[in-house]
Amino acid sequence: MVYYLTAFQKDSSEVLNERFEAATDNEAIRTATLRLKEAQAEKLTHRLTRSGKLLLFCR
């Protein structure tokens, strides 16, 4: 399945805008969480989606 991860600064500029594949939603959430930590974006507004379904969101 294809997932999209985006993270934004307070001024709405994108920090991350990535597409990746994972076998399950839980695997995708783990991958997204690790990627956010690597980019030091875990405390920024972010979202993870699959086919229009919101899986992870933090504001």
C-alpha positions, -999 to +999 in steps of 0.1 A: +000+000+000+011+035-007+013+061+021+020+098+022+038+116+050+038+154+053+051+177+080+048+215+081+065+245+098+042+270+116+045+292+085+030+263+064+062+255+046+068+218+041+095+200+060+086+166+047+065+155+018+073+118+012+056+088-004+065+053+007+051+018+007+043-005+036+025-038+040+001-027+068-011+005+085+008-002+117+040-007+098+034+026+080+028+044+113+061+030+127+080+040+095+064+075+096+073+080+133+109+070+127+111+093+096+097+122+117+123+117+144+151+116+118+139+149+103+134+164+138+098+170+128+079+149+154+067+181+172+056+199+140+022+196+124+022+163+105-001+138+089+001+103+074-025+092+049-034+062+027-061+065+000-076+096+017-077+079+051-060+098+079-038+074+099-016+098+119-022+135+127-006+159+151-012+196+152 
